[in-house]
C-alpha cells in the first residue's frame, strides 16, 4: 500500500512480477495435475482430443482471469470486462466439438 501511494507505476509492476513468480512456483504442480488427468483419461479410454481441449479451455480460463485481475489492478475496469468476455467466447468456441459429441451421445441413448 505504501508503494502504491508513492509510486503507482512501480507498484503495478511489482504486482505483475509477484503474480508471475507465484505462477512459476506452481508450474510443477500444474504439470503433475495435467499428467494425472491424462493418465486417468487413458485408463478410461477417453479420446485424448477431448481431454486436450478441456485442458486448453481450463488454461484459457486461468489466463483470462489473470489478465482480468492485472487489468483491474491497473484501474482499467472496462478493459477487464472485455478480456472476460473474450475469454468466455473463446471457451465457448473451443467447447463446441465437445458439446456436439455430448448431444449426439444423448440422442443415441434416447429410444426412438
Helices and strands as residue ranges (DSSP letters): H 2-6, H 8-43, H 48-73, H 77-109
